[in-house]
Amino acid sequence: MTGEKKKKKRLNRSVLLAKKIVIRDGAGRQGIGEPSVYHAVVVIFLEFFAWGLLTTPMLTVLHQTFPQHTFLMNGLIHGVKGLLSFLSAPLIGALSDVWGRKSFLLLTVFFTCAPIPLMKISPWWYFAVISMSGVFAVTFSVIFAYVADITQEHERSTAYGLVSATFAASLVTSPAIGAYLSQAYGDTLVVVLASGVALLDIGFILLAVPESLPEEMRPVSWGAPISWEQADPFASLRKVGQDSTVLLICITVFLSYLPEAGQYSSFFLYLRQVIGFSSETVAAFIGVVGILSILAQTVVLGILMRSIGNKNTILLGLGFQILQLAWYGFGSQPWMMWAAGAVAAMSSITFPAISAMVSRNTDPDQQGVVQGMITGIRGLCNGLGPALYGFVFYLFHVELNEMAEVETLGKASKPNMANPTDESSIIPGPPFLFGACSVLLSLLVALFIPEHNLALRSGSHKKHSAGAQAHPHSPPAGGSDGKEPLLEDSSV
């Protein structure tokens, strides 16, 4: 017992020291202007633009480092990263509710982008660090909490749509730019450029991004102890099962994003190997679908939210996702891919609509916790989805390690490429049809999400507004088992 007390004291001293270093009184409003959605948009754009530049070089390095086990290592790396993201996202979100958003924006962006320069320095260290960076690869959970701090309820669907559209916009041109620079000047220049963009993002957060979490929403007593139990990521994850509505939302996100993550990881291979798209056509496809996604997540999303409501917008987005996955699964002509791409752009409204539903009905002091849960589920899908899709493609004799050969051969003869018309060697549909079935289950689950009075408006909000003395992460008082539902009136 004495040893445990000493450990707790040492932890508390370390936490208090970190609090003094990470955030100080009066330092919360440093930055340019008042907190705005545009600050969040710039952070997201720069981070994913940097990674988008590395699309082609990363595939090359992956194939060169693991020539015999490219598929296996691709799944393993993404699986470890996704699992760590799943475990850490709720904890980081909860800590950002206490210490502020800016510090954790800096932390997540820094560690997410840290592997970039290692790509050319040491590929082995690059893949090791990129796997471990999953602990902090949860920028979206902090960004969504940042946006929730500074927007009104009726503005959040539009704000989340803008953030998601920015993610799409960052990928409209960056893969094509990276591929062109890699072919013309080599991978080293692309890595240097991506590292520069990442440093620019970090500098922007340090110098330009103001703190969004109001002082009155932070704990009054900074000296409140934090125990191991409160720092346990599983303690946050267990809250998913404590509230039926949060559980339904998380299941919906998991079943819908699992095939989406797999689709992202293998779709370029699918277009090249099966449909026969050239590199230029693939780049044009990404650009067009990205632009349509931006329009869907900004203009169309706002119209739908006002006209048919939040829940129906989610259901409509899931319906579009089922249609596009089924079309990709059964389609075999290029025009079908373009048409399905337009439908895929419309399906991009789903996640911002879900985030808006959660944030609109969440107490200000719980935004990071709940958004962290949702982002953590997506992180898990980012690990499982690519491995699952790659395995299904592997079963049907389309291996991921052929992608590097496609890139290097260019317009020359491609003896290792499978014949798209040879149905005995390639059946392209199963991965996408599996995804359509998964999203159909997600749609059925989403039907049971309560549409009205989905309010995370528990007594904690009143306590905060009255200047409560309790630490927000201290165990709740009262109740038979100390559990307080995350979402009020969540019976279905």
C-alpha positions in Angstrom: 0.0 0.0 0.0 2.8 2.4 0.9 4.4 1.8 -2.5 1.1 2.5 -4.3 0.7 5.8 -2.4 4.2 6.9 -3.3 3.5 6.1 -7.0 0.3 8.2 -6.8 2.2 11.1 -5.2 4.9 11.0 -7.9 2.2 10.9 -10.6 0.4 13.8 -9.1 3.6 15.8 -8.9 4.5 15.0 -12.5 1.0 16.0 -13.6 1.1 19.3 -11.7 4.4 20.1 -13.2 3.1 19.2 -16.7 0.2 21.5 -16.1 2.4 24.4 -15.3 4.5 23.8 -18.4 1.8 23.1 -20.9 -0.7 25.8 -19.9 -0.3 28.8 -17.7 -2.8 31.4 -16.5 -3.3 34.1 -19.0 -1.6 32.2 -21.8 -4.8 30.7 -23.2 -5.6 33.5 -25.6 -2.2 33.7 -27.3 -2.6 33.6 -31.1 -4.0 35.7 -33.9 -7.5 37.0 -33.3 -10.3 35.2 -31.6 -10.7 31.4 -32.0 -12.5 30.5 -35.2 -13.3 27.6 -37.4 -10.7 28.9 -39.9 -7.9 28.2 -37.4 -9.1 24.6 -37.3 -9.4 24.4 -41.0 -5.8 25.5 -41.6 -4.4 23.0 -39.1 -6.3 20.1 -40.7 -5.4 21.2 -44.3 -1.7 21.5 -43.6 -1.4 18.2 -41.8 -3.2 16.1 -44.4 -1.6 18.0 -47.3 1.8 17.0 -46.0 0.8 13.3 -45.8 -1.0 13.5 -49.1 2.3 14.5 -50.8 3.9 11.2 -49.5 1.3 8.9 -51.1 3.6 7.7 -53.9 6.9 7.8 -52.0 5.4 5.9 -49.1 4.3 3.0 -51.4 7.7 2.9 -52.9 9.5 2.8 -49.6 7.1 0.2 -48.2 7.8 -2.1 -51.2 11.6 -1.6 -51.0 11.7 -2.2 -47.2 9.4 -5.3 -47.2 9.7 -6.7 -50.8 8.5 -10.2 -49.8 5.8 -9.2 -47.3 4.5 -5.9 -48.5 0.8 -6.8 -47.9 1.5 -8.2 -44.5 3.6 -5.3 -43.2 1.1 -2.7 -44.6 -1.7 -4.3 -42.6 0.5 -4.7 -39.5 1.7 -1.1 -39.5 -1.7 0.3 -40.0 -3.2 -2.1 -37.5 -0.8 -1.1 -34.7 -1.3 2.6 -35.4 -5.1 2.2 -35.5 -5.2 0.2 -32.3 -3.1 2.8 -30.5 -5.3 5.6 -31.8 -8.4 3.7 -30.6 -7.0 3.4 -27.1 -5.6 6.9 -26.7 -8.3 9.1 -28.4 -10.8 9.2 -25.5 -8.0 9.9 -23.0 -6.5 12.8 -25.1 -10.0 14.2 -25.7 -10.7 14.1 -22.0 -7.4 15.8 -21.1 -8.0 18.5 -23.6 -11.3 19.2 -21.7 -9.1 20.0 -18.7 -5.9 21.5 -20.1 -7.2 23.2 -23.2 -7.2 22.4 -26.9 -4.2 24.3 -28.2 -1.6 22.2 -26.2 -3.1 19.0 -27.5 -3.4 20.3 -31.0 0.3 20.9 -30.9 1.0 17.5 -29.4 -1.1 15.5 -31.9 0.1 17.3 -35.0 3.8 17.1 -33.9 3.8 13.4 -33.2 1.6 12.6 -36.2 4.0 14.4 -38.5 7.2 13.3 -36.7 7.8 10.2 -38.9 7.8 12.2 -42.2 11.6 13.1 -42.3 12.5 9.6 -41.2 11.2 8.2 -44.5 14.6 9.0 -46.2 16.8 8.9 -43.1 15.9 5.4 -42.0 12.9 3.5 -43.4 12.9 1.0 -40.5 12.7 3.8 -38.0 10.1 5.5 -40.2 7.7 2.5 -40.0 8.4 2.0 -36.3 7.6 5.6 -35.5 4.6 5.8 -37.7 3.2 2.8 -35.9 3.8 4.3 -32.5 2.5 7.7 -33.6 -1.0 6.2 -33.4 -1.0 7.2 -29.7 -1.2 10.8 -30.8 -2.7 10.5 -34.3 -6.1 11.8 -33.1 -6.0 15.4 -34.4 -9.7 15.2 -35.4 -11.0 14.6 -31.9 -9.2 17.7 -30.6 -10.2 19.7 -33.7 -13.9 18.8 -33.4 -13.8 19.7 -29.7 -12.1 23.0 -30.6 -14.9 23.8 -33.1 -17.5 22.9 -30.6 -16.1 25.4 -28.1 -16.5 28.3 -30.5 -19.7 27.6 -32.3 -23.4 27.6 -31.4 -25.5 24.5 -31.8 -27.1 25.6 -35.1 -23.7 26.4 -36.6 -21.9 23.1 -35.8 -23.2 21.0 -38.7 -21.9 23.6 -41.1 -18.6 24.0 -39.2 -18.0 20.2 -39.1 -18.8 20.0 -42.7 -16.2 22.7 -43.5 -13.6 20.8 -41.5 -14.4 17.5 -43.2 -14.4 19.3 -46.6 -11.0 20.7 -45.8 -9.7 17.2 -45.3 -11.0 16.3 -48.7 -9.6 19.5 -50.2 -6.1 18.7 -48.9 -6.2 15.4 -50.8 -7.5 16.9 -54.1 -4.1 18.0 -55.3 -1.4 16.7 -52.9 -1.2 13.1 -54.1 -0.9 14.3 -57.7 1.7 17.0 -56.8 3.7 14.4 -54.8 3.6 11.9 -57.6 4.7 14.5 -60.2 7.6 15.8 -58.0 8.7 12.3 -57.2 8.9 11.3 -60.8 10.6 14.5 -61.9 12.9 15.2 -59.0 12.9 12.1 -56.8 11.4 11.1 -53.5 13.9 13.2 -51.4 12.4 16.5 -52.6 8.9 15.3 -51.8 9.9 14.3 -48.2 11.7 17.6 -47.7 8.6 19.5 -48.9 6.2 17.4 -46.7 8.5 18.0 -43.7 8.4 21.8 -44.4 4.6 21.8 -44.6 4.4 19.9 -41.3 6.8 22.4 -39.7 4.6 25.2 -41.0 1.6 23.6 -39.4 3.3 23.3 -36.1 4.5 26.9 -36.3 0.9 28.0 -37.2 -0.4 26.3 -34.0 2.3 27.8 -31.8 2.0 31.4 -33.1 -1.5 31.8 -34.7 -4.0 29.4 -33.0 -5.7 30.9 -29.9 -7.0 28.7 -27.1 -10.7 27.9 -27.6 -11.7 26.5 -24.2 -13.1 29.3 -22.0 -11.4 29.8 -18.6 -14.6 29.3 -16.8 -15.0 25.8 -18.3 -11.7 24.7 -16.8 -11.4 23.2 -13.4 -11.3 25.7 -10.6 -8.7 23.7 -8.6 -5.7 22.9 -10.7 -4.3 21.0 -7.7 -6.9 18.3 -7.8 -5.2 14.9 -7.9 -5.4 12.6 -11.0 -5.3 8.9 -10.2 -4.2 6.1 -12.4 -7.8 5.1 -12.7 -8.7 8.5 -14.2 -5.7 8.3 -16.6 -6.7 4.8 -17.8 -7.9 5.0 -21.4 -10.2 2.0 -20.8 -12.1 4.0 -18.2 -13.1 6.4 -21.0 -13.9 3.6 -23.4 -16.1 1.9 -20.9 -18.4 4.9 -21.0 -19.4 3.7 -24.5 -21.4 0.9 -23.0 -22.8 2.9 -20.1 -25.1 4.9 -22.4 -27.2 3.2 -25.1 -27.2 6.2 -27.5 -23.4 6.6 -27.4 -23.2 2.8 -28.0 -25.5 3.0 -31.0 -23.5 6.0 -32.4 -20.2 4.2 -32.0 -21.5 1.0 -33.6 -22.8 3.1 -36.5 -19.4 4.8 -36.9 -17.6 1.5 -36.7 -19.7 -0.4 -39.3 -19.7 2.5 -41.7 -16.1 3.6 -41.5 -14.6 0.1 -41.5 -15.2 -0.3 -45.3 -14.5 3.3 -45.9 -11.0 3.0 -44.4 -10.4 -0.2 -46.4 -11.6 1.5 -49.6 -9.1 4.4 -49.0 -6.2 2.0 -48.7 -6.9 -0.1 -51.8 -8.9 2.0 -54.2 -6.0 3.3 -56.2 -4.9 -0.3 -56.8 -8.4 -1.3 -57.7 -8.7 1.4 -60.4 -5.2 0.6 -61.8 -5.4 -3.2 -61.7 -9.0 -3.9 -62.4 -10.5 -1.0 -64.2 -7.4 0.0 -66.1 -7.1 3.6 -65.2 -3.9 5.4 -66.0 -2.0 7.4 -63.4 -3.3 10.7 -64.9 -6.9 9.4 -64.9 -6.6 8.3 -61.2 -5.2 11.8 -60.3 -8.1 13.4 -62.1 -10.6 11.0 -60.4 -9.2 12.0 -57.0 -9.5 15.7 -57.8 -13.0 15.5 -59.1 -14.3 13.4 -56.2 -12.5 15.7 -53.8 -14.2 18.8 -55.2 -17.6 17.1 -55.2 -17.0 16.1 -51.5 -16.2 19.7 -50.6 -19.5 20.8 -52.1 -21.4 18.0 -50.4 -19.9 18.7 -47.0 -20.5 22.4 -47.2 -23.5 23.4 -49.3 -25.5 20.1 -49.5 -24.9 19.2 -45.8 -26.2 22.5 -44.6 -29.3 22.3 -46.8 -30.1 18.8 -45.7 -29.6 19.5 -42.0 -32.1 22.4 -42.2 -34.6 20.5 -44.4 -34.7 16.9 -43.2 -32.9 17.1 -39.8 -29.8 15.6 -38.3 -30.7 11.9 -38.1 -32.3 11.7 -41.5 -29.1 13.3 -43.0 -27.1 10.6 -41.4 -29.4 7.9 -42.8 -29.2 9.5 -46.3 -25.4 9.6 -46.2 -25.3 5.9 -45.2 -27.7 5.1 -48.1 -25.4 6.9 -50.5 -22.5 4.9 -49.1 -24.3 1.6 -49.7 -25.0 2.5 -53.2 -21.5 3.6 -54.1 -19.9 0.5 -52.6 -22.4 -1.8 -54.4 -21.7 0.1 -57.6 -17.9 -0.3 -57.2 -18.5 -4.0 -56.5 -20.6 -4.8 -59.5 -19.2 -2.1 -61.9 -16.6 -3.0 -64.5 -16.6 0.0 -66.8 -14.8 3.4 -66.3 -18.0 5.4 -66.6 -19.4 3.4 -63.7 -16.5 4.3 -61.6 -17.0 8.0 -62.3 -20.7 7.8 -61.5 -20.0 5.8 -58.3 -17.4 8.5 -57.4 -20.1 11.2 -57.5 -22.3 9.0 -55.2 -19.2 8.5 -52.9 -18.8 12.3 -52.6 -22.4 12.5 -51.4 -21.8 9.8 -48.8 -19.1 12.0 -47.3 -21.9 13.9 -45.4 -22.3 11.1 -42.9 -19.4 11.7 -40.5 -19.8 15.5 -40.1 -23.5 14.9 -39.5 -22.8 12.4 -36.8 -20.2 14.7 -35.2 -22.8 17.5 -35.3 -25.4 15.3 -33.6 -23.0 14.4 -30.8 -21.6 17.9 -30.2 -24.9 19.6 -30.4 -26.1 17.5 -27.5 -22.9 17.4 -25.4 -22.0 19.4 -22.4 -19.1 21.8 -23.1 -16.9 20.0 -20.6 -17.5 16.6 -22.2 -16.9 17.6 -25.9 -13.4 16.1 -25.9 -14.4 12.9 -24.2 -17.2 12.0 -26.6 -15.5 13.3 -29.8 -12.4 11.3 -28.6 -14.6 8.1 -28.5 -15.8 8.7 -32.0 -12.3 9.5 -33.3 -11.0 6.4 -31.5 -13.5 4.2 -33.3 -12.4 5.6 -36.6 -8.7 5.0 -35.6 -9.5 1.4 -35.0 -11.2 1.2 -38.4 -8.1 2.8 -39.9 -6.2 -0.2 -38.6 -8.6 -3.0 -39.4 -10.1 -1.7 -42.7 -6.9 -1.7 -44.8 -5.9 -5.1 -43.5 -9.4 -6.5 -44.1 -9.6 -5.2 -47.7 -6.1 -6.2 -48.5 -6.7 -9.7 -47.3 -9.9 -10.0 -49.4 -8.0 -8.7 -52.5 -5.2 -11.2 -51.7 -7.7 -14.1 -51.6 -8.8 -13.1 -55.1 -5.2 -12.8 -56.3 -4.8 -9.1 -56.3 -1.8 -8.4 -54.1 -0.9 -5.0 -52.7 2.8 -5.5 -53.5 1.9 -5.3 -57.2 1.2 -1.6 -56.8 4.8 -0.7 -56.8 5.3 -2.6 -60.0 2.5 -0.7 -61.6 4.1 2.6 -60.6 7.5 1.7 -61.9 6.4 0.2 -65.1 4.4 3.2 -66.1 3.2 2.9 -69.7 5.6 0.0 -70.4 4.4 -3.5 -70.6 3.0 -4.9 -67.4 3.5 -8.6 -67.4 2.6 -9.0 -63.7 -0.7 -7.2 -63.9 -3.7 -9.3 -63.9 -6.0 -9.2 -66.9 -9.2 -7.3 -65.9 -11.3 -9.6 -68.1 -9.9 -12.8 -66.5 -12.7 -13.4 -64.0 -11.1 -16.7 -62.9 -8.1 -14.8 -61.5 -9.7 -11.6 -60.3 -13.2 -11.1 -58.8 -13.1 -7.4 -57.9 -16.5 -7.2 -56.2 -16.2 -9.0 -52.8 -14.4 -6.4 -50.8 -16.8 -3.6 -51.8 -19.8 -5.8 -51.5 -18.7 -6.8 -48.0 -18.4 -3.1 -47.3 -22.0 -2.5 -48.6 -23.3 -5.2 -46.2 -21.4 -3.6 -43.3 -22.9 -0.2 -44.1 -26.3 -1.7 -44.4 -26.0 -3.0 -40.8 -24.8 0.5 -39.8 -27.9 1.9 -41.4 -30.1 -0.5 -39.4 -28.4 0.4 -36.2 -28.7 4.2 -36.9 -32.4 3.8 -37.2 -32.6 3.3 -33.5 -30.6 6.4 -32.5 -33.0 8.8 -30.7 -33.8 11.8 -32.9 -35.2 14.1 -30.2 -33.9 15.0 -26.7 -30.6 13.4 -27.5 -29.1 15.7 -24.8 -25.9 15.2 -22.9 -27.2 17.9 -20.6 -26.6 16.4 -17.3 -25.9 18.2 -14.0 -22.3 18.7 -14.9 -23.2 21.6 -17.1 -25.0 23.3 -14.3 -22.2 22.7 -11.9 -19.7 24.2 -14.3 -21.8 27.3 -15.0 -22.2 27.7 -11.2 -18.5 27.5 -10.7 -18.3 24.0 -9.3 -15.3 23.1 -7.2 -15.1 19.5 -8.3 -12.5 18.3 -10.7 -14.2 17.3 -14.0 -12.4 14.0 -14.0 -13.2 13.1 -10.4 -15.5 10.2 -9.8 -19.2 11.3 -9.9 -20.9 11.5 -6.6 -24.2 9.8 -6.0 -25.9 7.1 -7.9 -26.0 3.4 -7.1 -22.8 2.7 -9.0 -21.3 6.1 -9.6 -22.3 6.0 -13.3 -23.6 9.0 -15.1 -24.9 8.6 -18.6 -23.1 10.5 -21.3 -26.3 11.2 -23.1 -29.5 12.1 -21.3 -32.8 10.5 -22.4 -31.0 7.9 -24.5 -33.6 5.2 -24.2 -34.6 3.7 -27.5 
